Amino acid sequence: MERPSTRLALSGAARAMLKKDVRWAIYTASHRLSENIVCFPRALAAQAMLRRRGVATTLYYGASRTPGKGLNAHVWLQDGDEGVVGIRAAPGYAVLARYPAP
């Protein structure tokens, strides 16, 4: 998660299209597997796939406490202010860690 990309950074339309393709691959693979794939492996896989292609992202680890459920954790991936995977649930969680660290 801390290892920098060895490729030149992509930008513009190429970067946006690559994020869209990786997002599609993550969701398609997780839905086709027999097990329920949770947020942590999805975010790790997306970060690794993007890093190999020259897109640096930040993996966020958060937690929340809800009545009746107790402590919940969630992991999501962002490229700057734009969410890549797991972003829909992220607003309900307090950030505990970021990788790479700021």
Secondary structure, 3 states (H helix, E strand, C coil): CCCCCCCCCCCHHHHHHHHHHHHHHHHHHHHHCCCCCCHHHHHHHHHHHHHHCCCCCEEEEEEEEECCCEEEEEEEEEECCEEEECCCCHHHCEEEEEECCC
